[in-house]
């Protein structure tokens, strides 16, 4: 790789205040050209696949990666490019859309429970329970008109949800799940350009949604909501990573490196067999070779 990527440059862990305006949406490229970018991604995926196989065999740890961002920030492409090539039996991706009636009838963390990673696995959340302190906070009428909560004071609702998220993620960490949260930090001008491209390029027309333009009108409210959510839920054991998202290739390289380095930090190994078991395996081997 051209130069080492330090996860700490993007990490927000609650040790100091997070100010979204202090974090760039673009940084110097970590790749020379398209060919170099492809090679870096291929090499990283190969290493991650090997680490995931060891993690699966070790059967003690799991990883949860959460992706949050404004529309057109590149969540789908980042997840696809970073995770493709890793054994699909060890990775699952779940996109959280608008809640169903059944989901609304439960507390807000309920719908994510079935999608949490098993030991040895990686789960990717494309959006997540954080929507309940992001889009719902920007549009509080959702709480008032649809969520039927006993608490009517909205400030208490947000305060309670932040506390629930912190407790939930601390519980996951205590039980062997590493929690990595990625905020893809997209610039407003770059979002405009990507929306225009979705209109100009016919093969991208299907991506354009008029509703995204409506949400763009709440840009300032969303920036405030993200800043507050990250400040309230960034912890040493469940940090946020604020990733410059104006350059998609750079975004993918940075995210890939952070996940890979987290996997490398796990205290994992392939299970060791006893001398007795090794002797049994050699007997089985001898029997198989006799069939030849």
C-alpha positions in Angstrom: 0.0 0.0 0.0 1.2 3.5 -0.7 1.1 4.7 2.9 -0.2 3.4 6.2 -3.7 4.3 7.2 -4.0 5.1 10.9 -7.6 4.3 12.1 -7.0 6.8 14.9 -7.1 9.6 12.4 -10.8 8.9 11.9 -11.8 7.4 15.3 -14.2 9.2 17.6 -14.4 7.4 21.0 -15.9 9.9 23.4 -12.6 11.0 24.8 -13.3 14.5 23.5 -16.1 16.5 21.9 -17.0 15.7 18.3 -17.5 18.7 16.0 -18.6 17.6 12.5 -17.3 20.7 10.8 -13.8 19.8 12.0 -13.8 16.6 10.0 -13.0 16.8 6.3 -15.1 15.3 3.6 -12.0 14.7 1.4 -8.4 13.9 2.2 -5.2 13.1 0.2 -5.7 10.0 -1.9 -4.4 6.7 -0.6 -4.1 5.3 -4.1 -2.0 6.2 -7.1 -4.5 5.3 -9.8 -7.4 3.0 -10.6 -5.1 0.0 -10.9 -3.5 0.6 -7.6 -6.9 1.1 -6.0 -8.1 -2.3 -7.3 -4.9 -4.0 -6.1 -5.2 -2.6 -2.6 -8.8 -3.6 -2.3 -8.1 -7.1 -3.6 -5.2 -7.6 -1.2 -7.2 -6.3 1.8 -10.2 -8.6 1.0 -7.8 -11.6 0.8 -6.4 -10.8 4.2 -9.9 -10.2 5.7 -11.1 -13.5 4.2 -8.3 -15.4 5.9 -8.8 -13.6 9.2 -12.6 -14.3 9.1 -11.9 -18.0 8.5 -9.7 -18.0 11.6 -12.3 -16.0 13.6 -15.0 -18.6 12.5 -12.8 -21.5 13.6 -11.9 -19.8 16.9 -15.6 -19.2 17.6 -15.2 -16.6 20.3 -15.6 -13.2 18.6 -17.9 -11.5 16.1 -17.9 -8.1 14.4 -20.8 -5.7 13.8 -20.2 -2.9 11.3 -22.8 -0.1 11.2 -22.9 2.3 8.3 -24.7 5.6 8.5 -24.6 8.5 6.1 -26.6 11.1 4.2 -28.2 10.0 0.9 -25.7 9.3 -2.0 -22.7 9.0 0.4 -21.9 5.6 -1.0 -22.9 3.1 1.7 -24.0 0.4 -0.7 -20.9 0.6 -2.9 -18.6 0.7 0.1 -20.2 -2.4 1.7 -20.1 -4.2 -1.7 -16.5 -3.3 -2.6 -15.1 -3.9 0.9 -16.8 -7.2 1.7 -17.1 -8.9 -1.7 -14.7 -11.8 -1.9 -15.1 -12.8 1.8 -16.8 -16.1 2.4 -20.5 -15.4 2.2 -21.2 -17.9 4.9 -19.3 -15.7 7.3 -20.8 -12.3 6.4 -24.3 -11.0 6.3 -25.6 -7.6 5.2 -29.0 -6.2 6.3 -30.5 -2.9 5.1 -32.9 -1.3 7.5 -35.8 0.4 5.6 -38.9 2.1 7.0 -40.2 0.1 10.0 -43.1 -2.3 9.5 -46.2 -2.1 11.7 -44.9 -5.1 13.7 -41.6 -3.4 14.2 -43.3 -0.1 15.3 -45.2 -2.1 17.9 -41.9 -3.1 19.6 -39.2 -1.1 21.2 -36.8 0.5 18.7 -33.9 -2.0 19.2 -36.1 -5.1 18.6 -35.9 -5.3 14.9 -32.1 -5.5 14.8 -31.8 -8.4 17.2 -32.2 -11.2 14.7 -29.5 -9.7 12.5 -26.7 -9.4 15.1 -23.7 -11.6 14.2 -23.2 -15.1 15.6 -19.8 -15.9 17.0 -17.2 -16.1 14.2 -19.4 -14.0 11.9 -19.5 -10.4 10.6 -22.8 -8.6 10.3 -23.1 -5.4 8.3 -25.9 -2.9 9.0 -26.8 -0.6 6.2 -28.5 2.0 8.4 -29.5 0.7 11.8 -31.2 1.5 15.0 -29.4 4.9 14.8 -32.2 6.0 12.4 -34.3 6.5 15.6 -32.0 9.3 16.7 -31.3 10.7 13.2 -34.2 10.7 10.7 -36.7 10.4 13.5 -35.1 13.3 15.4 -35.1 15.4 12.2 -38.8 14.5 11.7 -40.2 14.3 15.3 -43.7 13.9 13.9 -42.8 10.3 13.4 -42.7 9.8 17.2 -45.8 11.9 17.8 -48.0 10.3 15.1 -46.8 6.7 14.8 -44.7 5.4 17.6 -47.2 5.5 20.4 -44.6 6.0 23.2 -45.6 6.5 26.9 -43.0 9.3 27.1 -44.3 12.5 25.4 -41.3 14.8 26.2 -39.2 14.5 23.1 -36.0 15.5 24.8 -36.5 12.6 27.2 -37.1 10.3 24.3 -33.7 11.2 22.7 -31.9 11.0 26.0 -33.4 7.6 26.7 -32.5 6.3 23.3 -28.9 7.4 23.5 -28.7 5.6 26.9 -30.3 2.5 25.4 -27.9 2.4 22.5 -24.8 2.8 24.8 -26.1 0.0 27.1 -26.9 -2.2 24.1 -23.5 -1.8 22.5 -21.7 -2.3 25.8 -23.6 -5.5 26.3 -22.5 -6.7 22.8 -18.9 -5.9 23.5 -18.9 -7.7 26.8 -20.1 -10.8 24.9 -17.4 -10.8 22.3 -18.9 -8.6 19.5 -16.6 -5.8 18.3 -18.8 -2.8 17.3 -17.5 -0.6 14.5 -19.6 2.4 13.5 -18.9 4.3 10.3 -20.3 7.7 9.4 -19.5 8.4 5.8 -19.0 12.2 5.9 -20.2 13.6 2.5 -20.0 17.2 1.5 -23.2 19.0 0.5 -21.8 20.0 -2.9 -20.7 16.5 -3.6 -24.2 15.2 -2.8 -25.6 17.6 -5.3 -23.2 16.5 -8.0 -24.1 12.8 -7.3 -27.8 13.6 -7.5 -27.2 15.4 -10.9 -25.2 12.4 -12.1 -28.1 10.1 -11.3 -30.3 12.2 -13.6 -27.7 12.7 -16.4 -26.6 9.1 -16.6 -29.5 6.9 -17.7 -28.0 3.7 -16.1 -28.2 5.6 -12.8 -31.8 6.9 -13.2 -33.2 4.1 -11.0 -31.1 5.5 -8.1 -32.8 8.9 -8.1 -35.5 9.4 -5.6 -37.4 12.7 -5.3 -37.7 12.1 -1.6 -33.9 12.4 -1.3 -34.2 16.1 -2.5 -36.7 16.7 0.2 -34.4 15.3 2.8 -31.6 17.5 1.4 -33.6 20.5 2.5 -33.0 19.3 6.1 -29.2 19.2 5.6 -28.4 21.4 8.6 -30.8 19.5 10.8 -29.2 16.2 9.9 -25.7 17.5 10.5 -26.8 18.5 14.0 -28.5 15.2 14.6 -25.3 13.3 13.5 -23.1 15.4 15.7 -25.3 14.9 18.7 -25.7 11.2 18.1 -22.0 10.6 17.7 -21.2 12.7 20.8 -23.7 10.7 22.8 -22.8 7.2 21.7 -19.1 7.2 20.9 -17.3 5.1 23.5 -13.9 3.6 23.9 -15.2 0.1 23.2 -17.8 1.1 20.5 -16.2 4.0 18.6 -17.4 5.9 15.6 -15.2 6.3 12.5 -15.8 9.5 10.6 -14.8 8.7 7.0 -14.2 11.4 4.3 -16.7 10.3 1.7 -16.3 12.7 -1.3 -13.8 10.3 -2.9 -15.5 6.8 -3.1 -12.3 4.9 -3.7 -10.6 6.6 -0.8 -13.6 5.9 1.4 -13.5 2.2 0.6 -9.7 1.9 1.1 -10.0 3.6 4.6 -13.0 1.5 5.7 -11.4 -1.7 4.5 -8.2 -1.0 6.4 -10.0 -0.1 9.6 -12.0 -3.4 9.6 -9.0 -5.5 8.7 -6.9 -3.9 11.5 -9.7 -4.6 13.9 -9.7 -8.2 12.9 -5.9 -8.4 13.3 -6.3 -7.1 16.8 -8.4 -10.1 17.9 -6.7 -12.7 20.0 -7.7 -15.6 17.7 -6.0 -18.7 16.4 -7.0 -22.0 14.8 -8.0 -24.6 17.4 -5.1 -26.7 18.6 -5.6 -30.5 18.7 -4.2 -32.8 21.3 -1.5 -35.4 20.6 -4.1 -38.1 21.0 -6.4 -36.4 18.4 -3.4 -36.0 16.1 -2.7 -39.7 16.3 -6.3 -40.5 15.5 -6.2 -38.2 12.4 -3.0 -39.9 11.2 -4.8 -43.3 11.5 -7.7 -41.9 9.5 -5.3 -40.6 6.9 -3.6 -44.0 6.6 -6.9 -45.7 6.1 -7.9 -43.2 3.3 -4.7 -43.8 1.5 -5.2 -47.5 1.5 -8.2 -46.9 -0.7 -6.0 -45.7 -3.5 
